[in-house]
Amino acid sequence: MDLSDLFIIFIFVLIGILLWQNAGLRERALSLAAQHCRTQEVQLLDESIALMGIGFYRDKRGNVSLSRRYEFEFTSTGEQRYKGRLRLSGRRLIEASLDPHRMTEGHEAAAQAPPKHNRDRSHLRGL
């Protein structure tokens, strides 16, 4: 076995590691998309997410890192599909956004109602 054979084996191993790591990041992105949809009271469709691109991202401190952009579809009424987007840097969520969408009647009433404040703090006594 000479050096060129070792180099070829190294390349194949490196490609395998990158594919395995990418699959893990895709699962993380899908989990974050589902969580974001739950908090926004919309439904993630097809339980799928698509990698739209890989690029560089500069954070608030000026550090540059590799980021992945994902896209998914959701519905708020069950009738129409809308797009949502995530950007991850490694396993960390940088941003999540949803296209403007129609809100259901129950959701509209909750958005217009004043926030309720629970002044009962009895649940905190055990802490």
Legacy VTK file of the C-alpha trace (Angstrom):
# vtk DataFile Version 3.0
C-alpha trace
ASCII
DATASET POLYDATA
POINTS 127 float
0.000 0.000 0.000
1.577 3.258 -1.069
0.832 6.880 -0.202
-1.705 7.406 -3.008
-3.814 4.468 -1.722
-3.773 5.930 1.773
-4.803 9.319 0.401
-7.766 7.793 -1.462
-8.875 5.908 1.660
-8.566 9.121 3.668
-10.770 10.985 1.158
-13.486 8.290 1.324
-13.411 8.282 5.133
-13.637 12.081 5.182
-16.633 12.050 2.816
-18.337 9.423 4.998
-17.805 11.509 8.135
-19.186 14.629 6.454
-22.294 12.775 5.226
-22.895 11.306 8.692
-22.469 14.712 10.342
-24.792 16.371 7.801
-27.526 13.792 8.525
-27.287 14.606 12.241
-27.541 18.336 11.565
-30.553 17.775 9.320
-32.311 15.896 12.142
-31.490 18.759 14.518
-32.925 21.276 12.023
-36.110 19.212 11.656
-36.513 19.098 15.426
-36.015 22.873 15.691
-38.517 23.486 12.860
-41.132 21.346 14.624
-40.490 23.178 17.904
-40.754 26.591 16.215
-44.029 25.581 14.528
-45.479 24.472 17.878
-44.582 27.773 19.539
-46.127 29.715 16.642
-49.234 27.487 16.727
-48.900 26.256 13.152
-48.462 22.741 11.785
-45.248 21.492 10.202
-46.126 19.687 6.968
-44.648 16.432 5.690
-42.193 16.199 8.623
-39.459 17.225 6.202
-36.884 19.944 5.811
-34.617 20.796 2.876
-31.058 22.105 2.932
-31.097 25.243 0.776
-27.494 26.311 1.095
-24.281 26.468 3.057
-22.469 29.732 3.560
-20.597 31.919 5.964
-22.248 33.809 8.809
-20.826 36.674 10.833
-22.179 36.953 14.392
-22.542 40.080 16.548
-18.951 39.770 17.781
-17.593 39.589 14.238
-16.737 35.891 14.327
-17.238 34.063 11.042
-18.646 30.540 11.020
-20.183 28.102 8.577
-23.986 28.174 8.520
-26.656 26.042 6.904
-29.976 27.372 5.572
-32.989 25.080 5.676
-36.521 25.479 4.349
-39.725 23.719 5.401
-43.457 24.023 4.785
-46.201 24.657 7.323
-49.910 25.433 7.440
-51.983 27.514 9.802
-55.444 26.666 8.480
-54.949 23.239 6.923
-55.798 24.640 3.484
-52.695 26.439 2.248
-48.949 25.774 2.425
-46.485 28.423 3.527
-42.691 28.389 3.757
-40.543 28.662 6.846
-36.781 29.052 7.134
-34.057 28.193 9.628
-30.393 29.122 9.778
-28.051 27.028 11.900
-24.438 27.530 12.806
-23.278 24.084 13.806
-26.079 22.804 16.050
-27.044 26.308 17.217
-30.149 28.031 15.858
-29.297 31.501 14.550
-32.678 32.527 13.160
-36.094 31.122 12.357
-38.785 32.784 10.276
-42.198 32.009 8.834
-43.785 33.553 5.751
-46.807 35.760 6.447
-49.766 33.437 6.865
-53.471 33.414 7.607
-54.322 32.965 11.261
-57.194 30.800 12.481
-60.085 32.392 14.398
-58.920 31.091 17.777
-55.406 32.362 17.096
-56.710 35.834 16.111
-58.729 36.114 19.326
-55.681 35.156 21.383
-53.552 37.731 19.537
-56.091 40.519 20.276
-56.758 39.574 23.911
-54.718 41.388 26.554
-52.080 39.205 28.190
-53.148 37.432 31.367
-50.813 37.745 34.316
-50.840 35.005 36.897
-50.189 36.706 40.193
-50.485 33.451 42.137
-46.935 32.521 43.104
-47.782 29.562 45.304
-46.110 27.209 42.807
-42.776 28.935 43.530
-42.757 28.297 47.286
-41.011 24.950 46.977
-38.015 26.456 45.167
LINES 1 128
127 0 1 2 3 4 5 6 7 8 9 10 11 12 13 14 15 16 17 18 19 20 21 22 23 24 25 26 27 28 29 30 31 32 33 34 35 36 37 38 39 40 41 42 43 44 45 46 47 48 49 50 51 52 53 54 55 56 57 58 59 60 61 62 63 64 65 66 67 68 69 70 71 72 73 74 75 76 77 78 79 80 81 82 83 84 85 86 87 88 89 90 91 92 93 94 95 96 97 98 99 100 101 102 103 104 105 106 107 108 109 110 111 112 113 114 115 116 117 118 119 120 121 122 123 124 125 126
